[in-house]
Amino acid sequence: MAARTSLKLNISRRVARLRRTVQIDTQQIRAKTLKDLNELFDLAMALAKGEVKTQTEDGKTVRVTLKQRQMWARVAAYVAQIMNSVASGFDEKQRQRAQE
């Protein structure tokens, strides 16, 4: 019986260790994703605000039109929604880890 108990305990410890590893990896992925999304948001906002006046299309420099700026504003809004979703998952995991 003692061998069974130690085997169960050993398996339980390994599962707990694996769970912690997965949580840490997931948090690192979320952090990197938020960083990348933030860069995309900043670029979209710069285009939407008119801070970027031209862009390259088919190797030619063309002015960013008002319609394109509106579309970039929509892209920025969508990216902000995604960032909010990822960040709330990030915060939730941080709270869970603090409670453990």
C-alpha positions as CSV (number, residue, x, y, z in Angstrom):
1,M,0.0,0.0,0.0
2,A,2.8,2.4,0.8
3,A,4.1,2.1,-2.8
4,R,0.7,3.1,-4.1
5,T,0.4,6.1,-1.9
6,S,3.8,7.4,-2.9
7,L,3.0,6.8,-6.6
8,K,-0.2,8.8,-6.2
9,L,1.6,11.5,-4.4
10,N,4.3,11.6,-7.0
11,I,1.8,11.9,-9.8
12,S,-0.1,14.6,-8.0
13,R,3.2,16.6,-7.6
14,R,4.0,16.2,-11.3
15,V,0.6,17.4,-12.3
16,A,0.8,20.4,-10.0
17,R,4.3,21.3,-11.4
18,L,3.0,21.0,-15.0
19,R,0.0,23.2,-14.2
20,R,2.3,25.9,-12.8
21,T,4.5,25.6,-15.9
22,V,1.5,26.0,-18.3
23,Q,0.2,29.0,-16.3
24,I,3.6,30.7,-16.5
25,D,3.9,30.0,-20.3
26,T,0.4,31.2,-20.9
27,Q,1.1,34.4,-19.0
28,Q,4.3,35.0,-21.1
29,I,2.3,34.5,-24.3
30,R,-0.3,36.9,-23.1
31,A,2.3,39.5,-22.2
32,K,4.0,39.2,-25.6
33,T,0.6,39.3,-27.4
34,L,-0.3,42.5,-25.5
35,K,3.0,44.1,-26.5
36,D,2.5,43.2,-30.1
37,L,-1.2,44.4,-30.1
38,N,-0.1,47.7,-28.4
39,E,2.4,48.3,-31.3
40,L,-0.4,47.6,-33.8
41,F,-2.8,49.9,-32.0
42,D,-0.2,52.7,-31.9
43,L,0.4,52.4,-35.7
44,A,-3.4,52.3,-36.5
45,M,-4.0,55.3,-34.3
46,A,-1.1,57.3,-36.0
47,L,-2.7,56.5,-39.4
48,A,-6.2,57.3,-38.2
49,K,-5.1,60.7,-36.7
50,G,-3.3,61.7,-39.8
51,E,0.1,61.6,-38.2
52,V,1.2,59.4,-41.1
53,K,0.5,61.2,-44.3
54,T,1.6,58.6,-46.9
55,Q,1.8,54.9,-47.3
56,T,3.3,52.6,-49.9
57,E,1.0,50.7,-52.3
58,D,2.5,48.6,-55.1
59,G,5.8,50.3,-54.6
60,K,4.4,53.8,-55.0
61,T,4.0,56.4,-52.2
62,V,0.4,57.6,-52.0
63,R,-1.4,59.9,-49.6
64,V,-3.7,58.3,-46.9
65,T,-7.2,59.3,-47.7
66,L,-10.0,60.2,-45.3
67,K,-11.7,56.9,-45.9
68,Q,-8.5,55.0,-45.2
69,R,-8.1,57.0,-42.0
70,Q,-11.6,56.1,-41.0
71,M,-10.9,52.4,-41.7
72,W,-7.7,52.6,-39.6
73,A,-9.7,54.1,-36.7
74,R,-12.0,51.1,-36.9
75,V,-8.9,48.8,-36.9
76,A,-7.6,50.6,-33.8
77,A,-11.0,50.1,-32.1
78,Y,-11.0,46.4,-32.8
79,V,-7.4,46.0,-31.6
80,A,-8.3,47.9,-28.4
81,Q,-11.2,45.4,-27.9
82,I,-8.9,42.4,-28.3
83,M,-6.3,44.0,-26.0
84,N,-9.0,44.4,-23.4
85,S,-10.0,40.8,-23.7
86,V,-6.4,39.5,-23.5
87,A,-5.6,41.9,-20.6
88,S,-8.7,40.7,-18.6
89,G,-7.5,37.1,-19.0
90,F,-4.0,38.2,-17.9
91,D,-5.4,40.0,-14.8
92,E,-7.6,37.0,-13.9
93,K,-4.7,34.7,-14.0
94,Q,-2.6,37.1,-11.9
95,R,-5.4,37.2,-9.3
96,Q,-5.7,33.4,-9.3
97,R,-1.9,33.0,-8.8
98,A,-2.0,35.5,-5.9
99,Q,-4.7,33.5,-4.2
100,E,-2.7,30.2,-4.4
